[in-house]
């Protein structure tokens, strides 16, 4: 049996020049594996962003 997560997102956007807000709801069902992969991607992106200003190190395939 595959574990599933149901995610509901709500966004509110005010129309240009108007006084009314537009509310949008989205419902998505994802598997536990998809959710874990998305979290891992976000964590790796955060590490890459932290290191983006760091020194550049040139490496060739022969060095590996």
C-alpha positions as a Markdown table, in Angstrom:
| # | Residue | x | y | z |
|---|---|---|---|---|
| 1 | Unk | 0.0 | 0.0 | 0.0 |
| 2 | Unk | 1.4 | 3.4 | -1.0 |
| 3 | Unk | 1.2 | 6.2 | 1.5 |
| 4 | Unk | -0.4 | 9.4 | 0.1 |
| 5 | Unk | -0.5 | 13.0 | 1.2 |
| 6 | Unk | -3.2 | 15.4 | 0.3 |
| 7 | Unk | -2.0 | 18.9 | 0.1 |
| 8 | Unk | -4.2 | 22.0 | -0.3 |
| 9 | Unk | -2.7 | 25.3 | -1.1 |
| 10 | Unk | -4.6 | 28.6 | -1.0 |
| 11 | Unk | -3.4 | 31.8 | -2.7 |
| 12 | Unk | -5.0 | 35.2 | -2.5 |
| 13 | Unk | -4.4 | 37.8 | -5.2 |
| 14 | Unk | -5.9 | 41.3 | -5.3 |
| 15 | Unk | -7.0 | 42.3 | -8.8 |
| 16 | Unk | -5.2 | 45.4 | -10.2 |
| 17 | Unk | -7.2 | 48.5 | -9.4 |
| 18 | Unk | -9.9 | 46.5 | -7.8 |
| 19 | Unk | -11.0 | 46.2 | -4.2 |
| 20 | Unk | -11.8 | 42.5 | -4.4 |
| 21 | Unk | -9.4 | 39.7 | -3.7 |
| 22 | Unk | -9.3 | 36.5 | -5.8 |
| 23 | Unk | -8.8 | 33.3 | -3.9 |
| 24 | Unk | -7.5 | 30.2 | -5.6 |
| 25 | Unk | -7.4 | 26.7 | -4.0 |
| 26 | Unk | -5.4 | 23.8 | -5.4 |
| 27 | Unk | -5.6 | 20.2 | -4.2 |
| 28 | Unk | -2.8 | 17.8 | -5.0 |
| 29 | Unk | -2.2 | 14.2 | -3.9 |
| 30 | Unk | 1.4 | 13.0 | -3.8 |
| 31 | Unk | 3.0 | 9.8 | -2.7 |
| 32 | Unk | 5.3 | 9.7 | 0.3 |
| 33 | Unk | 8.3 | 9.1 | -2.1 |
| 34 | Unk | 7.4 | 12.1 | -4.1 |
| 35 | Unk | 7.2 | 14.2 | -1.0 |
| 36 | Unk | 10.5 | 12.9 | 0.3 |
| 37 | Unk | 12.2 | 13.7 | -3.0 |
| 38 | Unk | 10.8 | 17.2 | -3.1 |
| 39 | Unk | 12.1 | 17.8 | 0.5 |
| 40 | Unk | 15.5 | 16.5 | -0.5 |
| 41 | Unk | 15.6 | 18.7 | -3.6 |
| 42 | Unk | 14.7 | 21.8 | -1.5 |
| 43 | Unk | 17.5 | 20.9 | 1.0 |
| 44 | Unk | 20.1 | 20.4 | -1.7 |
| 45 | Unk | 19.0 | 23.7 | -3.4 |
| 46 | Unk | 19.5 | 25.5 | 0.0 |
| 47 | Unk | 23.0 | 24.1 | 0.3 |
| 48 | Unk | 23.8 | 25.1 | -3.3 |
| 49 | Unk | 22.5 | 28.6 | -2.7 |
| 50 | Unk | 24.7 | 28.9 | 0.5 |
| 51 | Unk | 27.8 | 27.9 | -1.5 |
| 52 | Unk | 27.0 | 29.9 | -4.6 |
| 53 | Unk | 29.2 | 32.8 | -3.5 |
| 54 | Unk | 32.1 | 30.5 | -2.5 |
| 55 | Unk | 35.3 | 29.8 | -4.4 |
| 56 | Unk | 35.1 | 28.2 | -7.8 |
| 57 | Unk | 37.1 | 24.9 | -8.1 |
| 58 | Unk | 37.9 | 23.6 | -11.5 |
| 59 | Unk | 37.8 | 19.7 | -11.6 |
| 60 | Unk | 38.4 | 17.5 | -14.6 |
| 61 | Unk | 37.0 | 14.0 | -15.0 |
| 62 | Unk | 40.6 | 12.6 | -14.7 |
| 63 | Unk | 40.8 | 14.1 | -11.2 |
| 64 | Unk | 37.8 | 12.1 | -10.1 |
